Amino acid sequence: MMMLNRLTTDPLLRLFIGIIAGTLAGGGVGEVVGNHIMADPLVGASVGAFVGAAIAGVILAVEE
């Protein structure tokens, strides 16, 4: 329980988690869009960057 409380209150830790989660999710979405849906890696990279930034922003913006 103490670790969960630290995860939600420590801003530097939330920043790190946001960057990691945004990178992983953006990379996954970008790979799927770029290679399987649109067949254009540039479109996949753009979509992946947008999704990653959105997820990181949501993680950083969520307050208790």
CHARMM-style PDB file with segment names, atoms N, HN, CA, C and O in Angstrom:
ATOM      1  N   MET     1       0.828  -1.193   0.000  1.00  0.00      PROA
ATOM      2  CA  MET     1       0.000   0.000   0.000  1.00  0.00      PROA
ATOM      3  C   MET     1       0.874   1.260   0.000  1.00  0.00      PROA
ATOM      4  O   MET     1       0.541   2.258  -0.639  1.00  0.00      PROA
ATOM      5  N   MET     2       1.968   1.198   0.709  1.00  0.00      PROA
ATOM      6  HN  MET     2       2.238   0.388   1.228  1.00  0.00      PROA
ATOM      7  CA  MET     2       2.853   2.359   0.756  1.00  0.00      PROA
ATOM      8  C   MET     2       3.437   2.661  -0.619  1.00  0.00      PROA
ATOM      9  O   MET     2       3.579   3.824  -0.996  1.00  0.00      PROA
ATOM     10  N   MET     3       3.778   1.606  -1.370  1.00  0.00      PROA
ATOM     11  HN  MET     3       3.663   0.661  -1.063  1.00  0.00      PROA
ATOM     12  CA  MET     3       4.333   1.807  -2.702  1.00  0.00      PROA
ATOM     13  C   MET     3       3.299   2.425  -3.633  1.00  0.00      PROA
ATOM     14  O   MET     3       3.628   3.296  -4.439  1.00  0.00      PROA
ATOM     15  N   LEU     4       2.050   1.980  -3.527  1.00  0.00      PROA
ATOM     16  HN  LEU     4       1.782   1.272  -2.873  1.00  0.00      PROA
ATOM     17  CA  LEU     4       0.986   2.546  -4.357  1.00  0.00      PROA
ATOM     18  C   LEU     4       0.784   4.023  -4.037  1.00  0.00      PROA
ATOM     19  O   LEU     4       0.570   4.830  -4.943  1.00  0.00      PROA
ATOM     20  N   ASN     5       0.850   4.380  -2.770  1.00  0.00      PROA
ATOM     21  HN  ASN     5       1.024   3.725  -2.035  1.00  0.00      PROA
ATOM     22  CA  ASN     5       0.715   5.777  -2.379  1.00  0.00      PROA
ATOM     23  C   ASN     5       1.873   6.597  -2.941  1.00  0.00      PROA
ATOM     24  O   ASN     5       1.674   7.728  -3.384  1.00  0.00      PROA
ATOM     25  N   ARG     6       3.075   6.037  -2.926  1.00  0.00      PROA
ATOM     26  HN  ARG     6       3.237   5.118  -2.567  1.00  0.00      PROA
ATOM     27  CA  ARG     6       4.234   6.745  -3.464  1.00  0.00      PROA
ATOM     28  C   ARG     6       4.122   6.913  -4.980  1.00  0.00      PROA
ATOM     29  O   ARG     6       4.513   7.947  -5.522  1.00  0.00      PROA
ATOM     30  N   LEU     7       3.588   5.898  -5.662  1.00  0.00      PROA
ATOM     31  HN  LEU     7       3.270   5.059  -5.222  1.00  0.00      PROA
ATOM     32  CA  LEU     7       3.429   5.986  -7.111  1.00  0.00      PROA
ATOM     33  C   LEU     7       2.488   7.112  -7.509  1.00  0.00      PROA
ATOM     34  O   LEU     7       2.686   7.754  -8.540  1.00  0.00      PROA
ATOM     35  N   THR     8       1.467   7.352  -6.697  1.00  0.00      PROA
ATOM     36  HN  THR     8       1.306   6.830  -5.860  1.00  0.00      PROA
ATOM     37  CA  THR     8       0.477   8.346  -7.084  1.00  0.00      PROA
ATOM     38  C   THR     8       0.821   9.746  -6.605  1.00  0.00      PROA
ATOM     39  O   THR     8       0.217  10.711  -7.072  1.00  0.00      PROA
ATOM     40  N   THR     9       1.777   9.890  -5.682  1.00  0.00      PROA
ATOM     41  HN  THR     9       2.267   9.106  -5.302  1.00  0.00      PROA
ATOM     42  CA  THR     9       2.057  11.227  -5.152  1.00  0.00      PROA
ATOM     43  C   THR     9       3.417  11.784  -5.573  1.00  0.00      PROA
ATOM     44  O   THR     9       3.579  13.004  -5.618  1.00  0.00      PROA
ATOM     45  N   ASP    10       4.381  10.950  -5.878  1.00  0.00      PROA
ATOM     46  HN  ASP    10       4.249   9.959  -5.841  1.00  0.00      PROA
ATOM     47  CA  ASP    10       5.719  11.415  -6.238  1.00  0.00      PROA
ATOM     48  C   ASP    10       5.724  11.892  -7.694  1.00  0.00      PROA
ATOM     49  O   ASP    10       5.580  11.076  -8.605  1.00  0.00      PROA
ATOM     50  N   PRO    11       5.890  13.208  -7.931  1.00  0.00      PROA
ATOM     51  CA  PRO    11       5.792  13.712  -9.303  1.00  0.00      PROA
ATOM     52  C   PRO    11       6.909  13.201 -10.223  1.00  0.00      PROA
ATOM     53  O   PRO    11       6.667  12.974 -11.408  1.00  0.00      PROA
ATOM     54  N   LEU    12       8.108  13.018  -9.704  1.00  0.00      PROA
ATOM     55  HN  LEU    12       8.304  13.202  -8.741  1.00  0.00      PROA
ATOM     56  CA  LEU    12       9.199  12.535 -10.541  1.00  0.00      PROA
ATOM     57  C   LEU    12       8.971  11.085 -10.950  1.00  0.00      PROA
ATOM     58  O   LEU    12       9.269  10.698 -12.080  1.00  0.00      PROA
ATOM     59  N   LEU    13       8.446  10.291 -10.037  1.00  0.00      PROA
ATOM     60  HN  LEU    13       8.204  10.605  -9.119  1.00  0.00      PROA
ATOM     61  CA  LEU    13       8.147   8.903 -10.353  1.00  0.00      PROA
ATOM     62  C   LEU    13       7.003   8.809 -11.362  1.00  0.00      PROA
ATOM     63  O   LEU    13       7.027   7.964 -12.257  1.00  0.00      PROA
ATOM     64  N   ARG    14       6.004   9.677 -11.215  1.00  0.00      PROA
ATOM     65  HN  ARG    14       5.984  10.363 -10.488  1.00  0.00      PROA
ATOM     66  CA  ARG    14       4.902   9.698 -12.186  1.00  0.00      PROA
ATOM     67  C   ARG    14       5.401  10.140 -13.558  1.00  0.00      PROA
ATOM     68  O   ARG    14       4.926   9.636 -14.575  1.00  0.00      PROA
ATOM     69  N   LEU    15       6.334  11.055 -13.601  1.00  0.00      PROA
ATOM     70  HN  LEU    15       6.720  11.464 -12.775  1.00  0.00      PROA
ATOM     71  CA  LEU    15       6.926  11.475 -14.875  1.00  0.00      PROA
ATOM     72  C   LEU    15       7.628  10.299 -15.545  1.00  0.00      PROA
ATOM     73  O   LEU    15       7.464  10.071 -16.744  1.00  0.00      PROA
ATOM     74  N   PHE    16       8.407   9.559 -14.772  1.00  0.00      PROA
ATOM     75  HN  PHE    16       8.541   9.744 -13.798  1.00  0.00      PROA
ATOM     76  CA  PHE    16       9.125   8.403 -15.304  1.00  0.00      PROA
ATOM     77  C   PHE    16       8.143   7.349 -15.815  1.00  0.00      PROA
ATOM     78  O   PHE    16       8.319   6.809 -16.907  1.00  0.00      PROA
ATOM     79  N   ILE    17       7.120   7.061 -15.032  1.00  0.00      PROA
ATOM     80  HN  ILE    17       6.976   7.500 -14.145  1.00  0.00      PROA
ATOM     81  CA  ILE    17       6.112   6.077 -15.450  1.00  0.00      PROA
ATOM     82  C   ILE    17       5.384   6.559 -16.703  1.00  0.00      PROA
ATOM     83  O   ILE    17       5.110   5.766 -17.605  1.00  0.00      PROA
ATOM     84  N   GLY    18       5.072   7.845 -16.764  1.00  0.00      PROA
ATOM     85  HN  GLY    18       5.294   8.488 -16.032  1.00  0.00      PROA
ATOM     86  CA  GLY    18       4.416   8.394 -17.941  1.00  0.00      PROA
ATOM     87  C   GLY    18       5.261   8.281 -19.197  1.00  0.00      PROA
ATOM     88  O   GLY    18       4.747   7.975 -20.273  1.00  0.00      PROA
ATOM     89  N   ILE    19       6.546   8.525 -19.060  1.00  0.00      PROA
ATOM     90  HN  ILE    19       6.963   8.773 -18.186  1.00  0.00      PROA
ATOM     91  CA  ILE    19       7.437   8.420 -20.214  1.00  0.00      PROA
ATOM     92  C   ILE    19       7.533   6.966 -20.683  1.00  0.00      PROA
ATOM     93  O   ILE    19       7.452   6.687 -21.879  1.00  0.00      PROA
ATOM     94  N   ILE    20       7.706   6.045 -19.735  1.00  0.00      PROA
ATOM     95  HN  ILE    20       7.772   6.271 -18.763  1.00  0.00      PROA
ATOM     96  CA  ILE    20       7.821   4.626 -20.096  1.00  0.00      PROA
ATOM     97  C   ILE    20       6.521   4.120 -20.720  1.00  0.00      PROA
ATOM     98  O   ILE    20       6.540   3.484 -21.773  1.00  0.00      PROA
ATOM     99  N   ALA    21       5.398   4.404 -20.069  1.00  0.00      PROA
ATOM    100  HN  ALA    21       5.383   4.920 -19.213  1.00  0.00      PROA
ATOM    101  CA  ALA    21       4.108   3.920 -20.584  1.00  0.00      PROA
ATOM    102  C   ALA    21       3.794   4.547 -21.940  1.00  0.00      PROA
ATOM    103  O   ALA    21       3.311   3.859 -22.839  1.00  0.00      PROA
ATOM    104  N   GLY    22       4.061   5.836 -22.097  1.00  0.00      PROA
ATOM    105  HN  GLY    22       4.453   6.395 -21.367  1.00  0.00      PROA
ATOM    106  CA  GLY    22       3.823   6.492 -23.374  1.00  0.00      PROA
ATOM    107  C   GLY    22       4.700   5.948 -24.486  1.00  0.00      PROA
ATOM    108  O   GLY    22       4.253   5.798 -25.623  1.00  0.00      PROA
ATOM    109  N   THR    23       5.939   5.656 -24.159  1.00  0.00      PROA
ATOM    110  HN  THR    23       6.302   5.777 -23.235  1.00  0.00      PROA
ATOM    111  CA  THR    23       6.853   5.100 -25.158  1.00  0.00      PROA
ATOM    112  C   THR    23       6.413   3.713 -25.606  1.00  0.00      PROA
ATOM    113  O   THR    23       6.384   3.417 -26.800  1.00  0.00      PROA
ATOM    114  N   LEU    24       6.070   2.867 -24.640  1.00  0.00      PROA
ATOM    115  HN  LEU    24       6.093   3.107 -23.670  1.00  0.00      PROA
ATOM    116  CA  LEU    24       5.647   1.502 -24.977  1.00  0.00      PROA
ATOM    117  C   LEU    24       4.339   1.498 -25.766  1.00  0.00      PROA
ATOM    118  O   LEU    24       4.220   0.819 -26.786  1.00  0.00      PROA
ATOM    119  N   ALA    25       3.370   2.256 -25.286  1.00  0.00      PROA
ATOM    120  HN  ALA    25       3.467   2.808 -24.458  1.00  0.00      PROA
ATOM    121  CA  ALA    25       2.080   2.272 -25.980  1.00  0.00      PROA
ATOM    122  C   ALA    25       2.192   2.937 -27.348  1.00  0.00      PROA
ATOM    123  O   ALA    25       1.627   2.448 -28.326  1.00  0.00      PROA
ATOM    124  N   GLY    26       2.917   4.044 -27.420  1.00  0.00      PROA
ATOM    125  HN  GLY    26       3.376   4.442 -26.625  1.00  0.00      PROA
ATOM    126  CA  GLY    26       3.089   4.720 -28.710  1.00  0.00      PROA
ATOM    127  C   GLY    26       3.839   3.865 -29.704  1.00  0.00      PROA
ATOM    128  O   GLY    26       3.502   3.849 -30.887  1.00  0.00      PROA
ATOM    129  N   GLY    27       4.850   3.156 -29.242  1.00  0.00      PROA
ATOM    130  HN  GLY    27       5.124   3.169 -28.280  1.00  0.00      PROA
ATOM    131  CA  GLY    27       5.586   2.260 -30.131  1.00  0.00      PROA
ATOM    132  C   GLY    27       4.722   1.129 -30.650  1.00  0.00      PROA
ATOM    133  O   GLY    27       4.787   0.778 -31.828  1.00  0.00      PROA
ATOM    134  N   GLY    28       3.913   0.560 -29.770  1.00  0.00      PROA
ATOM    135  HN  GLY    28       3.860   0.845 -28.813  1.00  0.00      PROA
ATOM    136  CA  GLY    28       3.027  -0.530 -30.188  1.00  0.00      PROA
ATOM    137  C   GLY    28       1.975  -0.074 -31.171  1.00  0.00      PROA
ATOM    138  O   GLY    28       1.742  -0.731 -32.185  1.00  0.00      PROA
ATOM    139  N   VAL    29       1.338   1.046 -30.882  1.00  0.00      PROA
ATOM    140  HN  VAL    29       1.528   1.580 -30.058  1.00  0.00      PROA
ATOM    141  CA  VAL    29       0.313   1.566 -31.788  1.00  0.00      PROA
ATOM    142  C   VAL    29       0.934   1.983 -33.109  1.00  0.00      PROA
ATOM    143  O   VAL    29       0.372   1.720 -34.172  1.00  0.00      PROA
ATOM    144  N   GLY    30       2.094   2.633 -33.049  1.00  0.00      PROA
ATOM    145  HN  GLY    30       2.550   2.847 -32.185  1.00  0.00      PROA
ATOM    146  CA  GLY    30       2.771   3.054 -34.273  1.00  0.00      PROA
ATOM    147  C   GLY    30       3.171   1.876 -35.149  1.00  0.00      PROA
ATOM    148  O   GLY    30       3.091   1.952 -36.375  1.00  0.00      PROA
ATOM    149  N   GLU    31       3.597   0.792 -34.524  1.00  0.00      PROA
ATOM    150  HN  GLU    31       3.662   0.730 -33.528  1.00  0.00      PROA
ATOM    151  CA  GLU    31       3.985  -0.396 -35.293  1.00  0.00      PROA
ATOM    152  C   GLU    31       2.775  -1.005 -35.988  1.00  0.00      PROA
ATOM    153  O   GLU    31       2.850  -1.383 -37.157  1.00  0.00      PROA
ATOM    154  N   VAL    32       1.672  -1.100 -35.276  1.00  0.00      PROA
ATOM    155  HN  VAL    32       1.611  -0.793 -34.326  1.00  0.00      PROA
ATOM    156  CA  VAL    32       0.465  -1.683 -35.866  1.00  0.00      PROA
ATOM    157  C   VAL    32      -0.061  -0.802 -36.996  1.00  0.00      PROA
ATOM    158  O   VAL    32      -0.376  -1.295 -38.079  1.00  0.00      PROA
ATOM    159  N   VAL    33      -0.154   0.497 -36.741  1.00  0.00      PROA
ATOM    160  HN  VAL    33       0.102   0.897 -35.861  1.00  0.00      PROA
ATOM    161  CA  VAL    33      -0.680   1.396 -37.770  1.00  0.00      PROA
ATOM    162  C   VAL    33       0.275   1.484 -38.956  1.00  0.00      PROA
ATOM    163  O   VAL    33      -0.151   1.425 -40.110  1.00  0.00      PROA
ATOM    164  N   GLY    34       1.559   1.625 -38.668  1.00  0.00      PROA
ATOM    165  HN  GLY    34       1.904   1.672 -37.731  1.00  0.00      PROA
ATOM    166  CA  GLY    34       2.530   1.823 -39.742  1.00  0.00      PROA
ATOM    167  C   GLY    34       2.773   0.599 -40.594  1.00  0.00      PROA
ATOM    168  O   GLY    34       2.991   0.725 -41.799  1.00  0.00      PROA
ATOM    169  N   ASN    35       2.742  -0.574 -40.007  1.00  0.00      PROA
ATOM    170  HN  ASN    35       2.565  -0.677 -39.028  1.00  0.00      PROA
ATOM    171  CA  ASN    35       3.078  -1.775 -40.769  1.00  0.00      PROA
ATOM    172  C   ASN    35       1.870  -2.580 -41.233  1.00  0.00      PROA
ATOM    173  O   ASN    35       1.948  -3.273 -42.248  1.00  0.00      PROA
ATOM    174  N   HSD    36       0.773  -2.503 -40.520  1.00  0.00      PROA
ATOM    175  HN  HSD    36       0.710  -1.941 -39.695  1.00  0.00      PROA
ATOM    176  CA  HSD    36      -0.343  -3.387 -40.833  1.00  0.00      PROA
ATOM    177  C   HSD    36      -1.573  -2.662 -41.386  1.00  0.00      PROA
ATOM    178  O   HSD    36      -2.275  -3.199 -42.243  1.00  0.00      PROA
ATOM    179  N   ILE    37      -1.831  -1.474 -40.913  1.00  0.00      PROA
ATOM    180  HN  ILE    37      -1.261  -1.037 -40.217  1.00  0.00      PROA
ATOM    181  CA  ILE    37      -3.060  -0.783 -41.344  1.00  0.00      PROA
ATOM    182  C   ILE    37      -2.786   0.137 -42.536  1.00  0.00      PROA
ATOM    183  O   ILE    37      -3.439   0.019 -43.573  1.00  0.00      PROA
ATOM    184  N   MET    38      -1.824   1.051 -42.390  1.00  0.00      PROA
ATOM    185  HN  MET    38      -1.294   1.147 -41.547  1.00  0.00      PROA
ATOM    186  CA  MET    38      -1.580   2.043 -43.437  1.00  0.00      PROA
ATOM    187  C   MET    38      -0.434   1.649 -44.377  1.00  0.00      PROA
ATOM    188  O   MET    38      -0.327   2.198 -45.473  1.00  0.00      PROA
ATOM    189  N   ALA    39       0.406   0.727 -43.974  1.00  0.00      PROA
ATOM    190  HN  ALA    39       0.319   0.280 -43.084  1.00  0.00      PROA
ATOM    191  CA  ALA    39       1.584   0.305 -44.742  1.00  0.00      PROA
ATOM    192  C   ALA    39       2.510   1.488 -45.046  1.00  0.00      PROA
ATOM    193  O   ALA    39       3.133   1.544 -46.107  1.00  0.00      PROA
ATOM    194  N   ASP    40       2.591   2.423 -44.110  1.00  0.00      PROA
ATOM    195  HN  ASP    40       2.085   2.377 -43.248  1.00  0.00      PROA
ATOM    196  CA  ASP    40       3.471   3.582 -44.259  1.00  0.00      PROA
ATOM    197  C   ASP    40       4.130   3.859 -42.908  1.00  0.00      PROA
ATOM    198  O   ASP    40       3.453   4.314 -41.987  1.00  0.00      PROA
ATOM    199  N   PRO    41       5.418   3.599 -42.767  1.00  0.00      PROA
ATOM    200  CA  PRO    41       6.071   3.794 -41.472  1.00  0.00      PROA
ATOM    201  C   PRO    41       6.012   5.229 -40.952  1.00  0.00      PROA
ATOM    202  O   PRO    41       5.999   5.442 -39.739  1.00  0.00      PROA
ATOM    203  N   LEU    42       5.975   6.215 -41.848  1.00  0.00      PROA
ATOM    204  HN  LEU    42       5.986   6.043 -42.833  1.00  0.00      PROA
ATOM    205  CA  LEU    42       5.912   7.604 -41.405  1.00  0.00      PROA
ATOM    206  C   LEU    42       4.576   7.907 -40.736  1.00  0.00      PROA
ATOM    207  O   LEU    42       4.534   8.612 -39.729  1.00  0.00      PROA
ATOM    208  N   VAL    43       3.501   7.386 -41.281  1.00  0.00      PROA
ATOM    209  HN  VAL    43       3.535   6.812 -42.100  1.00  0.00      PROA
ATOM    210  CA  VAL    43       2.190   7.552 -40.654  1.00  0.00      PROA
ATOM    211  C   VAL    43       2.173   6.836 -39.305  1.00  0.00      PROA
ATOM    212  O   VAL    43       1.647   7.364 -38.325  1.00  0.00      PROA
ATOM    213  N   GLY    44       2.745   5.643 -39.258  1.00  0.00      PROA
ATOM    214  HN  GLY    44       3.172   5.215 -40.054  1.00  0.00      PROA
ATOM    215  CA  GLY    44       2.803   4.905 -38.000  1.00  0.00      PROA
ATOM    216  C   GLY    44       3.583   5.641 -36.937  1.00  0.00      PROA
ATOM    217  O   GLY    44       3.188   5.654 -35.771  1.00  0.00      PROA
ATOM    218  N   ALA    45       4.693   6.258 -37.327  1.00  0.00      PROA
ATOM    219  HN  ALA    45       5.014   6.247 -38.274  1.00  0.00      PROA
ATOM    220  CA  ALA    45       5.492   7.014 -36.366  1.00  0.00      PROA
ATOM    221  C   ALA    45       4.732   8.236 -35.856  1.00  0.00      PROA
ATOM    222  O   ALA    45       4.810   8.567 -34.673  1.00  0.00      PROA
ATOM    223  N   SER    46       4.003   8.900 -36.738  1.00  0.00      PROA
ATOM    224  HN  SER    46       3.940   8.631 -37.699  1.00  0.00      PROA
ATOM    225  CA  SER    46       3.228  10.073 -36.333  1.00  0.00      PROA
ATOM    226  C   SER    46       2.107   9.693 -35.370  1.00  0.00      PROA
ATOM    227  O   SER    46       1.917  10.334 -34.337  1.00  0.00      PROA
ATOM    228  N   VAL    47       1.375   8.652 -35.719  1.00  0.00      PROA
ATOM    229  HN  VAL    47       1.530   8.131 -36.559  1.00  0.00      PROA
ATOM    230  CA  VAL    47       0.279   8.198 -34.857  1.00  0.00      PROA
ATOM    231  C   VAL    47       0.831   7.697 -33.526  1.00  0.00      PROA
ATOM    232  O   VAL    47       0.271   7.987 -32.468  1.00  0.00      PROA
ATOM    233  N   GLY    48       1.926   6.947 -33.578  1.00  0.00      PROA
ATOM    234  HN  GLY    48       2.381   6.711 -34.437  1.00  0.00      PROA
ATOM    235  CA  GLY    48       2.531   6.436 -32.354  1.00  0.00      PROA
ATOM    236  C   GLY    48       3.008   7.542 -31.432  1.00  0.00      PROA
ATOM    237  O   GLY    48       2.836   7.455 -30.216  1.00  0.00      PROA
ATOM    238  N   ALA    49       3.601   8.577 -31.994  1.00  0.00      PROA
ATOM    239  HN  ALA    49       3.741   8.648 -32.981  1.00  0.00      PROA
ATOM    240  CA  ALA    49       4.058   9.703 -31.181  1.00  0.00      PROA
ATOM    241  C   ALA    49       2.883  10.427 -30.537  1.00  0.00      PROA
ATOM    242  O   ALA    49       2.953  10.821 -29.373  1.00  0.00      PROA
ATOM    243  N   PHE    50       1.813  10.599 -31.287  1.00  0.00      PROA
ATOM    244  HN  PHE    50       1.755  10.279 -32.232  1.00  0.00      PROA
ATOM    245  CA  PHE    50       0.628  11.263 -30.750  1.00  0.00      PROA
ATOM    246  C   PHE    50       0.016  10.456 -29.611  1.00  0.00      PROA
ATOM    247  O   PHE    50      -0.311  11.008 -28.560  1.00  0.00      PROA
ATOM    248  N   VAL    51      -0.137   9.154 -29.818  1.00  0.00      PROA
ATOM    249  HN  VAL    51       0.129   8.705 -30.671  1.00  0.00      PROA
ATOM    250  CA  VAL    51      -0.728   8.290 -28.789  1.00  0.00      PROA
ATOM    251  C   VAL    51       0.171   8.232 -27.554  1.00  0.00      PROA
ATOM    252  O   VAL    51      -0.318   8.300 -26.426  1.00  0.00      PROA
ATOM    253  N   GLY    52       1.467   8.107 -27.762  1.00  0.00      PROA
ATOM    254  HN  GLY    52       1.864   8.052 -28.678  1.00  0.00      PROA
ATOM    255  CA  GLY    52       2.395   8.079 -26.634  1.00  0.00      PROA
ATOM    256  C   GLY    52       2.364   9.355 -25.814  1.00  0.00      PROA
ATOM    257  O   GLY    52       2.366   9.309 -24.584  1.00  0.00      PROA
ATOM    258  N   ALA    53       2.336  10.492 -26.490  1.00  0.00      PROA
ATOM    259  HN  ALA    53       2.334  10.529 -27.489  1.00  0.00      PROA
ATOM    260  CA  ALA    53       2.270  11.770 -25.780  1.00  0.00      PROA
ATOM    261  C   ALA    53       0.950  11.922 -25.029  1.00  0.00      PROA
ATOM    262  O   ALA    53       0.921  12.457 -23.920  1.00  0.00      PROA
ATOM    263  N   ALA    54      -0.136  11.453 -25.630  1.00  0.00      PROA
ATOM    264  HN  ALA    54      -0.113  11.018 -26.530  1.00  0.00      PROA
ATOM    265  CA  ALA    54      -1.439  11.537 -24.967  1.00  0.00      PROA
ATOM    266  C   ALA    54      -1.470  10.680 -23.706  1.00  0.00      PROA
ATOM    267  O   ALA    54      -1.976  11.117 -22.672  1.00  0.00      PROA
ATOM    268  N   ILE    55      -0.941   9.480 -23.783  1.00  0.00      PROA
ATOM    269  HN  ILE    55      -0.530   9.125 -24.623  1.00  0.00      PROA
ATOM    270  CA  ILE    55      -0.930   8.597 -22.611  1.00  0.00      PROA
ATOM    271  C   ILE    55      -0.036   9.167 -21.520  1.00  0.00      PROA
ATOM    272  O   ILE    55      -0.410   9.167 -20.348  1.00  0.00      PROA
ATOM    273  N   ALA    56       1.141   9.651 -21.896  1.00  0.00      PROA
ATOM    274  HN  ALA    56       1.445   9.651 -22.848  1.00  0.00      PROA
ATOM    275  CA  ALA    56       2.034  10.253 -20.899  1.00  0.00      PROA
ATOM    276  C   ALA    56       1.379  11.475 -20.263  1.00  0.00      PROA
ATOM    277  O   ALA    56       1.499  11.679 -19.055  1.00  0.00      PROA
ATOM    278  N   GLY    57       0.692  12.285 -21.056  1.00  0.00      PROA
ATOM    279  HN  GLY    57       0.595  12.120 -22.038  1.00  0.00      PROA
ATOM    280  CA  GLY    57       0.005  13.462 -20.524  1.00  0.00      PROA
ATOM    281  C   GLY    57      -1.108  13.096 -19.568  1.00  0.00      PROA
ATOM    282  O   GLY    57      -1.299  13.765 -18.552  1.00  0.00      PROA
ATOM    283  N   VAL    58      -1.845  12.042 -19.880  1.00  0.00      PROA
ATOM    284  HN  VAL    58      -1.690  11.500 -20.705  1.00  0.00      PROA
ATOM    285  CA  VAL    58      -2.926  11.613 -18.986  1.00  0.00      PROA
ATOM    286  C   VAL    58      -2.348  11.111 -17.668  1.00  0.00      PROA
ATOM    287  O   VAL    58      -2.878  11.423 -16.602  1.00  0.00      PROA
ATOM    288  N   ILE    59      -1.283  10.348 -17.730  1.00  0.00      PROA
ATOM    289  HN  ILE    59      -0.853  10.095 -18.597  1.00  0.00      PROA
ATOM    290  CA  ILE    59      -0.669   9.830 -16.494  1.00  0.00      PROA
ATOM    291  C   ILE    59      -0.152  10.983 -15.641  1.00  0.00      PROA
ATOM    292  O   ILE    59      -0.271  10.947 -14.416  1.00  0.00      PROA
ATOM    293  N   LEU    60       0.414  11.993 -16.269  1.00  0.00      PROA
ATOM    294  HN  LEU    60       0.511  12.022 -17.264  1.00  0.00      PROA
ATOM    295  CA  LEU    60       0.939  13.126 -15.502  1.00  0.00      PROA
ATOM    296  C   LEU    60      -0.173  14.031 -14.975  1.00  0.00      PROA
ATOM    297  O   LEU    60      -0.011  14.671 -13.936  1.00  0.00      PROA
ATOM    298  N   ALA    61      -1.291  14.087 -15.679  1.00  0.00      PROA
ATOM    299  HN  ALA    61      -1.423  13.567 -16.523  1.00  0.00      PROA
ATOM    300  CA  ALA    61      -2.354  15.007 -15.286  1.00  0.00      PROA
ATOM    301  C   ALA    61      -3.288  14.446 -14.226  1.00  0.00      PROA
ATOM    302  O   ALA    61      -3.985  15.203 -13.549  1.00  0.00      PROA
ATOM    303  N   VAL    62      -3.308  13.132 -14.077  1.00  0.00      PROA
ATOM    304  HN  VAL    62      -2.742  12.518 -14.627  1.00  0.00      PROA
ATOM    305  CA  VAL    62      -4.246  12.521 -13.134  1.00  0.00      PROA
ATOM    306  C   VAL    62      -3.821  12.851 -11.712  1.00  0.00      PROA
ATOM    307  O   VAL    62      -2.696  12.577 -11.295  1.00  0.00      PROA
ATOM    308  N   GLU    63      -4.737  13.437 -10.993  1.00  0.00      PROA
ATOM    309  HN  GLU    63      -5.651  13.660 -11.332  1.00  0.00      PROA
ATOM    310  CA  GLU    63      -4.505  13.756  -9.581  1.00  0.00      PROA
ATOM    311  C   GLU    63      -5.490  12.958  -8.745  1.00  0.00      PROA
ATOM    312  O   GLU    63      -6.555  12.562  -9.220  1.00  0.00      PROA
ATOM    313  N   GLU    64      -5.121  12.731  -7.503  1.00  0.00      PROA
ATOM    314  HN  GLU    64      -4.256  13.053  -7.117  1.00  0.00      PROA
ATOM    315  CA  GLU    64      -6.041  12.007  -6.623  1.00  0.00      PROA
ATOM    316  C   GLU    64      -7.198  12.896  -6.251  1.00  0.00      PROA
ATOM    317  OT1 GLU    64      -8.089  12.473  -5.513  1.00  0.00      PROA
TER     318      GLU     64
END
